[in-house]
Amino acid sequence: AQRVTQPEKLLSVFKGAPVELKCNYSYSGSPELFWYVQYSRQRLQLLLRHISRESIKGFTADLNKGETSFHLKKPFAQEEDSAMYYCALRHNSGGSNYKLTFGKGTLLTVNP
Amino acid sequence: EAGVTQFPSHSVIEKGQTVTLRCDPISGHDNLYWYRRVMGKEIKFLLHFVKESKQDESGMPNNRFLAERTGGTYSTLKVQPAELEDSGVYFCASSRGQIQYFGAGTRLSVL
């Protein structure tokens, strides 16, 4: 069965420090991975997806199929990065069903 | 462009009562998804509509939950009768393709 694991419930760093939010997955097929972010009092929004291989707000994430990981990284954290981050996997079940399996989320706090 | 709208934002009901949650997707989005997050757990898929048809309802917890999307526009999720374990945040998302856009969620508290 598919599963997404985010081992850290809470992560606290200082402004300017590097940050890495871990995500591991288990999936029998070829997965598509996403990072969603929820800032305080805002809705869940897409941060980035692995197939686009882009950097958003300074964040990057590389899919490592050997380690089944999709860790989110940023070299210099900013206070406005404080938010809840969810790693999600899309099932490649065919058709138009793109249901997502989420991890439990990591609450990132960037201290001044 | 208006985003996904969910109503109400918060509902407090007593065990045994009925509650109906509503989701208005982004205009033109055929795909509509319901998810929920109960306390301490991950966000879990409930079901998926393509227009007015249920494509996948494998995540619906039991028959106390009924989702509809008449006319392929807005969707409702009814819980009848509500139980304590139904408390949580219910999210709706819509998409035209692969990217899902989420609503702000409805926080349901069953007392």
HADDOCK unambig.tbl for C-alpha pairs under 7 A between the chains (distance, minus, plus):
assign (segid A and resid 42 and name CA) (segid B and resid 104 and name CA) 6.73 0.50 0.50
assign (segid A and resid 43 and name CA) (segid B and resid 102 and name CA) 6.58 0.50 0.50
assign (segid A and resid 43 and name CA) (segid B and resid 103 and name CA) 6.09 0.50 0.50
assign (segid A and resid 43 and name CA) (segid B and resid 104 and name CA) 4.49 0.50 0.50
assign (segid A and resid 44 and name CA) (segid B and resid 102 and name CA) 5.82 0.50 0.50
assign (segid A and resid 45 and name CA) (segid B and resid 101 and name CA) 6.76 0.50 0.50
assign (segid A and resid 45 and name CA) (segid B and resid 102 and name CA) 6.67 0.50 0.50
assign (segid A and resid 98 and name CA) (segid B and resid 98 and name CA) 6.36 0.50 0.50
assign (segid A and resid 99 and name CA) (segid B and resid 45 and name CA) 6.74 0.50 0.50
assign (segid A and resid 100 and name CA) (segid B and resid 45 and name CA) 6.76 0.50 0.50
assign (segid A and resid 101 and name CA) (segid B and resid 44 and name CA) 6.66 0.50 0.50
assign (segid A and resid 102 and name CA) (segid B and resid 42 and name CA) 6.21 0.50 0.50
assign (segid A and resid 102 and name CA) (segid B and resid 43 and name CA) 5.76 0.50 0.50
assign (segid A and resid 102 and name CA) (segid B and resid 44 and name CA) 6.87 0.50 0.50
assign (segid A and resid 103 and name CA) (segid B and resid 42 and name CA) 5.76 0.50 0.50
assign (segid A and resid 104 and name CA) (segid B and resid 41 and name CA) 6.11 0.50 0.50
assign (segid A and resid 104 and name CA) (segid B and resid 42 and name CA) 4.17 0.50 0.50
assign (segid A and resid 104 and name CA) (segid B and resid 43 and name CA) 6.98 0.50 0.50
